[in-house]
Amino acid sequence: MNIYVGNLPYTVSEEDLGNMFTQYGEVASVKLVMDMYSGRSKGFAFVEMPDNSQADTAIKALNKSRMHDREIKVNQAEAKGKRTGRGRSRY
């Protein structure tokens, strides 16, 4: 399952996130989204956990938890094609 993690402190690393999620099961990958111009974190990431049961447990345990004085958001990521109402329309 692909998990969205938002409202992250800008100082967090992929290693920090991986360590946080491995408490709940196997982590296949961690992708911290970076600003291509500044090289700084954009404050959100995606964590891939292959076992859905473990992923659900991690989401329930970590959503609205605190990391470096910030309340983080953790939920199942939307599929790329399912996003609506975001961005600009071409027409």
C-alpha positions as CSV (number, residue, x, y, z in Angstrom):
1,M,0.0,0.0,0.0
2,N,1.2,3.5,-0.8
3,I,0.9,5.8,2.2
4,Y,0.9,9.6,2.1
5,V,2.7,11.4,5.0
6,G,2.1,15.1,5.2
7,N,2.9,18.2,7.3
8,L,6.4,16.9,7.9
9,P,9.1,19.0,9.4
10,Y,11.5,20.2,6.7
11,T,14.4,18.6,8.6
12,V,13.1,15.0,8.4
13,S,15.0,12.5,6.3
14,E,13.9,9.4,4.4
15,E,15.8,7.4,7.0
16,D,13.8,9.0,9.8
17,L,10.5,8.1,8.1
18,G,11.7,4.5,7.3
19,N,12.6,4.0,10.9
20,M,9.3,5.3,12.1
21,F,7.3,3.0,9.8
22,T,9.4,-0.2,10.3
23,Q,8.0,-0.3,13.8
24,Y,4.7,-1.5,12.2
25,G,6.1,-3.8,9.5
26,E,8.1,-4.1,6.3
27,V,8.8,-0.9,4.4
28,A,9.5,-1.3,0.7
29,S,10.4,2.3,-0.1
30,V,10.3,5.9,1.2
31,K,10.2,8.9,-1.1
32,L,10.6,12.3,0.5
33,V,9.4,14.9,-2.0
34,M,12.0,17.6,-2.6
35,D,11.7,21.0,-4.2
36,M,13.8,20.9,-7.3
37,Y,15.0,24.5,-7.1
38,S,15.9,24.8,-3.4
39,G,16.7,21.1,-2.7
40,R,14.6,21.4,0.4
41,S,11.9,19.0,1.5
42,K,8.3,20.0,0.5
43,G,7.0,18.7,3.7
44,F,5.4,15.4,2.5
45,A,6.5,11.9,1.5
46,F,5.2,8.6,0.3
47,V,5.9,5.3,2.1
48,E,5.3,2.0,0.4
49,M,4.4,-1.0,2.6
50,P,3.7,-4.3,0.8
51,D,1.5,-5.8,3.6
52,N,-1.9,-3.9,3.7
53,S,-2.6,-5.0,7.3
54,Q,0.7,-3.6,8.5
55,A,0.1,-0.5,6.5
56,D,-3.3,0.0,8.0
57,T,-1.9,-0.4,11.5
58,A,0.8,2.2,10.7
59,I,-1.7,4.6,9.4
60,K,-3.9,4.3,12.5
61,A,-1.0,4.6,14.9
62,L,0.8,7.5,13.2
63,N,-2.0,9.7,11.8
64,K,-2.2,12.9,13.9
65,S,0.9,11.9,15.9
66,R,3.6,14.5,16.6
67,M,7.0,14.7,14.9
68,H,9.3,17.6,15.9
69,D,6.4,19.6,17.3
70,R,4.3,19.1,14.1
71,E,1.1,17.0,13.9
72,I,1.6,14.8,10.8
73,K,-1.1,13.5,8.5
74,V,-0.8,9.8,7.5
75,N,-3.3,8.2,5.2
76,Q,-3.6,5.9,2.2
77,A,-2.3,7.7,-0.9
78,E,-4.8,8.4,-3.7
79,A,-4.1,6.7,-7.0
80,K,-2.6,9.1,-9.6
81,G,-5.7,9.0,-11.8
82,K,-8.2,9.6,-9.0
83,R,-7.2,13.1,-8.1
84,T,-10.0,15.6,-8.7
85,G,-10.4,19.3,-8.1
86,R,-6.7,20.0,-7.9
87,G,-4.6,22.0,-10.3
88,R,-5.6,24.0,-13.3
89,S,-7.9,22.9,-16.0
90,R,-6.6,23.3,-19.6
91,Y,-10.1,24.3,-20.9
